[in-house]
C-alpha cells in the first residue's frame, strides 16, 4: 500500500482536516470547507486525487459541500436548506433549490442522483435531468429510521434505530 496524499501538505489548517467540514465521497476527490479565521471568507478546497492531487480553491458561502464521485460536479448546501449544484469543468450552475425544511443528511447514491434526508421525508434529485427542477419526495420517514438504496436502484434498506 502506498501513501497517495498527505493532507497537511495541501496547505489546509489542521482543525479543518479533523472536523466534519471535509468529505471523501470516492477515491477521486477530497472536498474541504475551510475558514482560516473568524474574519476570513470561507473557501471550498477540492483536491483531485486522479490529477496528481491538483488543488482548486473557490470562495463559497455554503456551510457544506460534497463532490460527485467521478465528475467535476459539486453540491453546495447553505443554511441547511438551500442547495446548489455546479459543474466546475463547464463553469456552470446546473440547478438550485430551497427545501421547506433542513436537510439533515445528503449523499450521492448514483452517478446522477443526490439523496436528501430531512426530519420528515426522503428525497431524490437527479441533477443531470433537465426536467427535474427540484428534489422529488420519495417517501415520508420516521426520524429513527436509517435508509440506504441498493446499487441496482431496485431496493431500499430501512433499519430502525432505538437507543
TAQUIJO-V105657 format. One record per residue. RES is the residue in one small letter. SS is DSSP state (a for helix, b for strand, c for the rest). Layout:
BEGIN
RES:SS
RES:SS
END
This chain:
BEGIN
x:c
x:c
x:c
x:c
x:c
x:c
x:a
x:a
x:a
x:a
x:c
x:c
x:c
x:a
x:a
x:a
x:a
x:a
x:c
x:c
x:c
x:b
x:b
x:c
x:c
x:c
x:c
x:c
x:b
x:b
x:b
x:b
x:b
x:b
x:c
x:c
x:c
x:c
x:c
x:c
x:c
x:c
x:b
x:b
x:b
x:b
x:b
x:b
x:c
x:c
x:c
x:c
x:c
x:b
x:b
x:b
x:b
x:b
x:b
x:c
x:c
x:c
x:c
x:b
x:b
x:b
x:b
x:c
x:c
x:c
x:c
x:c
x:b
x:b
x:b
x:b
x:b
x:b
x:c
x:c
x:c
x:b
x:b
x:b
x:b
x:b
x:b
x:c
x:c
x:c
x:c
x:b
x:b
x:b
x:b
x:b
x:b
x:b
x:c
x:c
x:c
x:c
x:c
x:c
x:b
x:b
x:b
x:b
x:c
x:c
x:c
x:c
x:b
x:b
x:b
x:b
x:b
x:c
x:c
x:c
x:b
x:b
x:b
x:b
x:b
x:b
x:c
x:c
x:c
x:c
x:c
x:c
x:c
x:c
x:c
x:b
x:b
x:b
x:b
x:b
x:c
x:c
x:c
x:c
x:b
x:b
x:b
x:b
x:b
x:c
x:c
x:c
x:c
x:c
x:c
x:b
x:b
x:b
x:b
x:b
x:c
x:c
x:c
END
